[in-house]
Amino acid sequence: QAARATRTIVIAGVPAGLLQDDVLADILTIHFQMSRNNGGDVEEVTYPTRNKGVAYVTFEDQGVVESVLKKDQHLLQDKRLPRHYPLTVTRYCHNVSSSLIHLIIL
């Protein structure tokens, strides 16, 4: 089994405060499991995190990370959301500093 960090992506642009946290985590899970989003089996979604609007998605298979990162644009859409939200998807890295995540959010 691949190390957890290599199977995890960082999502910025999550619409914080619109829905309950567990509902938003479910929407993210569904989004990243869909084949049209190059997704696959999601092991865990970590949301909320210390950084507003940021979530972590861990996949069962490391290969899914590569295909998700290849998709040009991820638009989070669900009937419970008022509009579509563009997401910034990046590879998880232990060295990602909070200042970099702050820049992604801005």
LODO-734440 format. One record per residue: residue number from 1; x, y, z of N, C-alpha, C in turn. Coordinates in steps of 0.001 Angstrom, whole numbers, padded with zeros to 6 digits, always signed. Atoms other than C-alpha are relative to their C-alpha. Layout:
N
<NUM,<X,Y,Z>,<X,Y,Z>,<X,Y,Z>> ...
END
This chain:
106
<1,<+000850,-001195,+000000>,<+000000,+000000,+000000>,<+000885,+001244,+000000>> <2,<-000796,-001221,+000115>,<+001384,+003361,-001043>,<-000143,+000844,+001264>> <3,<+000049,-000877,-001166>,<+002234,+005818,+001695>,<-001167,+000961,-000142>> <4,<+001212,-000831,-000001>,<-000766,+007903,+002669>,<+000216,+001342,-000707>> <5,<-000252,-001321,+000590>,<+000843,+011197,+001612>,<-000008,-000045,-001524>> <6,<-000048,+000077,+001460>,<+001339,+009964,-001949>,<-001378,-000265,-000601>> <7,<+001367,+000245,+000472>,<-002370,+009121,-002177>,<-000934,+001151,+000359>> <8,<+000801,-001124,-000482>,<-003532,+012527,-000908>,<+000197,+001234,-000869>> <9,<-000056,-001279,+000709>,<-004385,+015763,-002713>,<-000556,+001089,+000906>> <10,<+000468,-001165,-000746>,<-005011,+019246,-001353>,<-000995,+000746,-000887>> <11,<+001039,-000708,+000731>,<-008194,+021021,-002418>,<-000161,+001380,+000621>> <12,<+000266,-001368,-000469>,<-008480,+024803,-002142>,<-001189,+000529,-000787>> <13,<+001171,-000571,+000662>,<-011558,+026857,-002980>,<-001300,-000647,+000430>> <14,<+001218,+000621,-000518>,<-014028,+024762,-000977>,<-000885,+001111,+000582>> <15,<+000878,-001082,-000472>,<-017064,+027005,-000324>,<-000361,-000150,+001473>> <16,<+000177,+000137,-001447>,<-016769,+027246,+003465>,<-001220,+000786,+000475>> <17,<+001084,-000710,-000657>,<-019772,+028163,+005548>,<-001357,-000082,-000686>> <18,<+001283,+000087,+000708>,<-022481,+027400,+002979>,<-000860,-001146,+000501>> <19,<+000694,+001205,-000435>,<-023392,+023932,+004192>,<+000696,-000557,+001229>> <20,<-000661,+000653,-001132>,<-022661,+021754,+007194>,<+001262,-000700,-000494>> <21,<-001300,+000571,+000383>,<-019097,+020436,+007177>,<-000109,-001420,-000519>> <22,<+000094,+001396,+000431>,<-020115,+016790,+006883>,<-000694,-000112,-001360>> <23,<+000669,-000005,+001311>,<-022410,+017587,+003926>,<+001004,+000377,-001089>> <24,<-001016,-000431,+000966>,<-019575,+019412,+002156>,<+001036,-001107,-000222>> <25,<-000937,+001126,+000134>,<-017237,+016475,+002848>,<-000614,-001082,-000894>> <26,<+000689,+000977,+000865>,<-019837,+014173,+001235>,<+000025,+000436,-001457>> <27,<+000002,-000531,+001373>,<-020075,+016429,-001837>,<+001389,-000157,-000620>> <28,<-001375,+000163,+000489>,<-016272,+016390,-002160>,<+000289,-001473,-000312>> <29,<-000200,+001434,+000228>,<-016237,+012591,-001826>,<-000627,-000415,-001326>> <30,<+000712,+000346,+001236>,<-018824,+012235,-004598>,<+000740,+000557,-001214>> <31,<-000706,-000643,+001118>,<-016959,+014707,-006843>,<+001238,-000791,-000402>> <32,<-001278,+000649,+000301>,<-013640,+012887,-006566>,<-000123,-001506,-000221>> <33,<+000217,+001402,+000362>,<-015197,+009435,-007020>,<-000504,-000124,-001438>> <34,<+000585,+000054,+001345>,<-016784,+010360,-010368>,<+001060,-000178,-001076>> <35,<-000952,+000237,+001089>,<-015067,+009054,-013486>,<+000148,+001238,-000882>> <36,<-000110,-001200,+000846>,<-015848,+012302,-015330>,<+000977,+001024,+000586>> <37,<-000995,-000857,-000647>,<-013566,+014044,-012810>,<+001341,-000720,+000130>> <38,<-001212,+000838,-000062>,<-010859,+011391,-013391>,<+000201,-000608,+001380>> <39,<-000091,+000448,-001384>,<-011649,+010208,-009875>,<+000057,-001507,+000163>> <40,<-000034,+001408,-000355>,<-011624,+006880,-008095>,<-000419,-000165,+001443>> <41,<+000446,+000290,-001362>,<-012235,+005257,-004740>,<+000678,+000922,+001019>> <42,<-000497,-000915,-001021>,<-011891,+007819,-001947>,<+000054,-000732,+001333>> <43,<-000156,+000628,-001317>,<-010520,+006514,+001331>,<-000522,+000938,+001083>> <44,<+000377,-000952,-001054>,<-011077,+009694,+003342>,<+000048,+001424,-000532>> <45,<-000035,-001445,+000245>,<-011939,+013373,+003048>,<+000187,+000674,+001352>> <46,<-000241,-000742,-001235>,<-010488,+015615,+005749>,<-000495,+001430,-000207>> <47,<+000591,-001331,+000081>,<-012697,+018685,+006095>,<-000924,+000168,+001190>> <48,<-000867,-001152,+000269>,<-012726,+021139,+007721>,<+001426,-000242,+000487>> <49,<-001390,+000034,-000444>,<-009013,+021745,+008194>,<+000301,+001332,+000681>> <50,<-000369,-001268,-000653>,<-007108,+024516,+009963>,<-000085,+001179,-000960>> <51,<+000030,-001063,+001001>,<-007140,+026472,+006712>,<-001392,+000082,-000619>> <52,<+001364,-000173,+000521>,<-010487,+027903,+005654>,<-000052,-000295,-001499>> <53,<+000187,+000300,+001412>,<-011723,+026525,+002355>,<+000938,-001055,-000556>> <54,<-000955,+001017,+000440>,<-009100,+023758,+002248>,<-000432,-001366,+000531>> <55,<+000299,+001381,-000390>,<-009746,+020005,+002305>,<+001112,-000900,-000509>> <56,<-000944,+001021,+000456>,<-007588,+016905,+001939>,<-000813,-001217,-000423>> <57,<+000670,+001209,+000487>,<-008747,+013938,-000137>,<+001057,-001089,-000162>> <58,<-000908,+001139,+000104>,<-007006,+010584,+000267>,<-000704,-001098,-000791>> <59,<+000553,+001051,+000848>,<-007600,+007944,-002410>,<+000527,-001366,+000426>> <60,<-000436,+001371,-000264>,<-007367,+004166,-002108>,<+001254,-000320,-000825>> <61,<-001052,+000346,+000955>,<-005007,+004068,-005094>,<+000775,+001243,-000424>> <62,<-000850,-001139,+000356>,<-002070,+006360,-005827>,<-000205,+000441,-001447>> <63,<+000199,-000337,+001412>,<-002794,+006203,-009564>,<-001115,+000998,-000225>> <64,<+001120,-000936,+000136>,<-006018,+008142,-009041>,<+000488,+001438,+000182>> <65,<-000553,-001341,-000228>,<-004013,+011109,-007731>,<+000505,+000579,-001318>> <66,<-000569,-000480,+001272>,<-002190,+011346,-011061>,<-001101,+000397,-000983>> <67,<+001049,-000317,+000974>,<-005386,+011238,-013125>,<-000811,+001219,+000427>> <68,<+000732,-001175,-000496>,<-007175,+013789,-010901>,<+000794,+001275,-000287>> <69,<-000839,-001179,+000234>,<-004220,+016177,-011229>,<+000070,+000361,-001484>> <70,<-000061,-000266,+001446>,<-004326,+015842,-015043>,<-001231,+000745,-000501>> <71,<+001227,-000677,+000437>,<-007877,+017195,-015240>,<+000213,+001505,+000051>> <72,<-000259,-001447,+000105>,<-007771,+020824,-016393>,<-000675,+000805,+001099>> <73,<+000707,-000801,-000990>,<-010440,+022199,-014122>,<-001007,-000863,+000750>> <74,<+000982,+000673,-000832>,<-012449,+020828,-011239>,<-001039,+001017,+000433>> <75,<+001104,-000855,-000425>,<-015847,+022457,-010750>,<-000855,-000791,+000977>> <76,<+000829,+000670,-001001>,<-017601,+021485,-007556>,<-001441,+000401,-000230>> <77,<+001409,-000295,+000237>,<-021292,+021193,-008313>,<-000871,-001031,+000689>> <78,<+000954,+000851,-000698>,<-024199,+019795,-006363>,<-001289,+000802,+000122>> <79,<+001273,-000725,-000072>,<-027882,+020634,-006173>,<-000148,+000778,+001306>> <80,<+000073,-000719,-001285>,<-027322,+021769,-002570>,<+000858,+001267,+000007>> <81,<-000842,-001200,+000094>,<-024810,+024421,-003691>,<-000667,+001008,-000930>> <82,<+000660,-001019,+000819>,<-026027,+027759,-005123>,<+000609,+000178,-001392>> <83,<-000657,-000130,+001304>,<-023502,+027679,-007992>,<+001144,-000997,-000076>> <84,<-001178,+000870,+000142>,<-020457,+025838,-009321>,<+001208,+000721,+000589>> <85,<-001193,-000579,-000626>,<-017197,+026393,-007454>,<+001255,-000615,-000594>> <86,<-001271,+000530,+000515>,<-013810,+026091,-009175>,<+000919,-000366,+001166>> <87,<-000902,+000476,-001045>,<-011373,+024083,-007071>,<+001433,+000004,-000511>> <88,<-001420,+000122,+000306>,<-007593,+024288,-007007>,<+000470,-001315,+000609>> <89,<-000415,+001330,-000442>,<-006205,+020755,-006797>,<+001512,-000121,-000144>> <90,<-001458,+000142,+000035>,<-002566,+020181,-005879>,<+000403,-001276,+000740>> <91,<-000550,+001188,-000654>,<-000421,+017263,-004787>,<+000299,+000334,+001462>> <92,<-000328,-000198,-001409>,<-000087,+016860,-001021>,<+001499,-000131,+000190>> <93,<-001430,+000035,-000271>,<+003384,+017569,+000244>,<+000220,+000473,+001430>> <94,<-000253,-000391,-001395>,<+004681,+017720,+003802>,<+000605,+001398,+000081>> <95,<-000680,-001297,-000017>,<+006597,+020843,+002817>,<-000902,+001159,-000398>> <96,<+000900,-001100,+000360>,<+003526,+022802,+001745>,<-000188,+000851,+001246>> <97,<+000095,-000864,-001172>,<+003722,+025726,+004087>,<-001370,+000649,+000037>> <98,<+001310,-000641,-000131>,<+000640,+027450,+005426>,<-000041,+001294,-000804>> <99,<+000004,-001235,+000794>,<+001735,+030618,+003613>,<-000325,-000309,-001467>> <100,<+000327,+000380,+001375>,<+001548,+028781,+000279>,<-001490,-000297,-000128>> <101,<+001433,+000285,+000015>,<-001921,+027470,+001107>,<-000771,+001309,+000083>> <102,<+000640,-001308,-000111>,<-002840,+031025,+002087>,<-000017,+000691,-001364>> <103,<-000062,-000606,+001321>,<-001709,+032227,-001359>,<-000988,-000665,-000954>> <104,<+000930,+000714,+000856>,<-003754,+029520,-003084>,<-001423,+000479,+000258>> <105,<+001354,-000422,-000361>,<-006859,+030652,-001205>,<-000279,+001406,-000522>> <106,<+000177,-001375,+000467>,<-006304,+034291,-002142>,<-000066,-000009,-001511>> 
END
